[in-house]
Amino acid sequence: MKTSLNTVPTKLGRLWLPTIALAIASLWLFAGEAHAQAGLAAEGRVGVTYPQGDLSDHEAEAGLSLGAELQVNFHPRLTAYLGFHRHSFNCDNGCGDLGDNPRSTGGGAGVKYIFHNPGDVLVWGRGGIVANTFGTDDGTGDREIGFELGVGADLPVAHRLYLVPNIGFVSHETGGSVLDKANFFTLGVGAHYHLR
């Protein structure tokens, strides 16, 4: 009898299984501390994408980036996040064989580490994995695993509410597109609200 693990694509299994195991281990390690001081927050983001590499070579230009995240604070300096995002690119002169309205859409998960806290401002860095599809008006490729990195700061504007300027980098394969990889920077701002 075949198990469900045999149906998992090799590349996907190599990345997701260790990631899930690491997430479970992290939850177990921080369980006692998390129970005492876990915080929950929601964040919405808007920004601009700056295509690099193959995207830029196919004449893709800056576009709009949107995202939403749920964040759990397990430790005063450590936060886990789970989110969804849509990064689009413009093609003022057409993108040729790339297709119209190119975009990278999917979900991501990772950790954010607060490395500097000069008073009320929280300066952080983050990293995680993304599971994105790359698509155009002509169709969408397979979902591919990639990574994201970012830096930013949480600036208080009201009780439990923070303004979040941020810079990020996202990279993932395109799953059947004319591109090998989608690489791009994001520059944006978010609104971060602590639910508890």
C-alpha positions in Angstrom: 0.0 0.0 0.0 1.4 3.4 -1.0 1.6 6.1 1.5 0.7 9.7 0.8 4.4 10.7 1.1 5.0 8.8 -2.2 2.7 11.3 -4.0 4.6 14.4 -2.8 6.9 15.7 -5.5 10.5 15.2 -4.6 11.5 18.9 -4.6 8.4 19.9 -2.6 8.9 17.1 -0.1 12.5 18.0 0.5 11.6 21.6 1.4 8.2 21.3 3.1 8.8 18.2 5.4 11.9 19.7 7.1 10.1 23.1 7.4 7.1 21.5 9.0 9.3 19.6 11.4 11.2 22.8 12.3 8.0 24.7 12.9 6.7 21.9 15.2 10.0 21.8 17.1 9.9 25.6 17.5 6.4 25.5 18.8 7.3 22.8 21.3 10.5 24.7 22.5 8.6 27.9 23.0 5.3 26.3 24.3 5.8 27.3 28.0 6.9 30.8 27.3 4.4 31.3 24.5 1.5 30.3 26.7 2.5 33.0 29.2 3.2 35.8 26.8 2.0 34.9 23.2 0.8 37.9 21.3 -1.3 37.9 18.1 -1.2 40.6 15.4 -2.5 41.2 11.9 -0.8 43.2 9.3 -1.8 44.5 5.9 0.8 45.8 3.3 1.0 47.7 0.1 4.1 48.5 -1.9 6.0 48.6 -5.1 7.7 45.7 -6.8 11.1 46.1 -8.6 11.8 43.2 -11.0 15.3 41.8 -11.2 17.1 39.2 -13.4 14.9 37.4 -15.9 11.9 39.6 -15.1 13.9 42.7 -15.9 15.4 41.1 -19.0 11.8 40.5 -20.3 11.1 44.2 -19.9 8.9 43.8 -16.8 8.7 47.1 -14.9 7.7 48.2 -11.3 4.2 47.2 -10.2 2.0 46.9 -7.2 2.5 44.6 -4.2 -0.3 43.7 -1.8 -0.2 41.4 1.2 -1.8 40.3 4.5 -0.3 38.4 7.5 -1.1 36.9 10.8 1.7 37.0 13.3 2.3 35.2 16.6 4.9 36.6 19.1 6.4 33.6 20.9 9.2 35.6 22.5 9.9 39.3 23.0 12.3 39.3 20.0 10.9 36.5 17.9 7.7 36.4 15.8 6.4 33.7 13.5 4.3 34.9 10.5 1.9 33.3 7.9 0.7 35.4 5.0 -0.7 35.8 1.5 0.6 38.2 -1.1 0.2 39.3 -4.7 3.1 41.0 -6.5 2.3 42.4 -10.0 4.5 43.9 -12.7 3.8 46.4 -15.4 4.8 46.2 -19.1 4.4 49.6 -20.6 6.0 48.5 -23.9 4.7 44.9 -23.7 6.6 42.0 -22.2 6.9 40.0 -25.4 6.7 36.2 -24.9 6.3 36.8 -21.1 2.6 37.7 -21.5 0.4 40.5 -20.3 0.0 41.4 -16.6 2.7 39.2 -15.1 2.3 38.5 -11.4 3.6 36.3 -8.5 0.9 35.2 -6.1 1.0 32.8 -3.1 1.6 32.4 0.5 4.6 32.6 2.8 5.7 31.6 6.3 8.8 32.5 8.4 10.2 34.2 11.4 10.8 37.9 12.2 13.6 38.8 14.7 13.7 42.2 16.4 17.3 43.1 16.6 17.1 46.7 17.8 14.7 48.4 20.1 15.6 52.1 20.7 12.6 53.0 22.7 9.2 52.5 20.9 10.7 51.7 17.5 11.2 48.0 16.8 13.8 47.4 14.0 13.6 43.8 12.6 14.8 41.4 10.0 12.9 38.4 8.7 13.2 35.4 6.5 11.0 32.6 5.3 9.7 30.4 2.5 7.2 31.3 -0.2 4.9 28.9 -2.2 4.1 31.1 -5.3 2.7 30.7 -8.7 3.9 32.9 -11.6 1.2 33.8 -14.0 0.1 36.2 -16.8 -3.2 36.7 -18.7 -2.2 33.7 -20.8 -2.1 31.3 -17.8 -0.4 30.3 -14.5 2.5 28.0 -13.9 2.9 25.4 -11.2 3.3 26.4 -7.5 7.0 26.7 -6.7 8.9 27.0 -3.4 11.2 29.9 -2.9 12.4 32.3 -0.2 11.9 35.8 1.0 14.1 38.1 3.1 13.3 41.5 4.5 14.1 44.3 6.9 11.8 47.0 8.4 10.7 48.8 11.5 7.5 48.9 13.6 6.7 52.6 14.4 3.9 53.2 17.0 1.1 55.5 15.8 -1.6 54.6 18.4 -2.4 52.1 21.1 -1.6 48.6 19.5 -1.3 50.1 16.1 2.1 50.4 14.2 3.2 51.8 10.8 5.6 49.4 9.2 8.0 50.6 6.4 9.8 47.6 4.9 12.1 46.4 2.2 12.0 42.8 0.9 13.5 40.4 -1.7 11.6 37.4 -3.1 12.9 34.6 -5.3 11.1 31.5 -6.7 11.1 29.4 -9.8 8.2 30.0 -12.2 6.9 26.5 -12.9 6.7 26.4 -16.7 6.9 30.1 -17.6 9.4 31.4 -20.1 11.3 32.6 -17.1 13.6 30.4 -15.1 13.1 32.5 -11.9 11.1 35.4 -10.6 13.4 37.6 -8.6 12.2 41.0 -7.3 12.6 43.6 -4.5 9.6 45.1 -2.7 9.4 48.5 -1.1 6.3 49.2 1.0 4.5 50.2 4.1 2.1 48.2 6.3 -0.3 48.7 9.2 0.3 46.3 12.0 -2.3 45.9 14.7 -1.8 43.9 17.9 -5.0 41.9 18.6 -3.7 40.8 22.0 
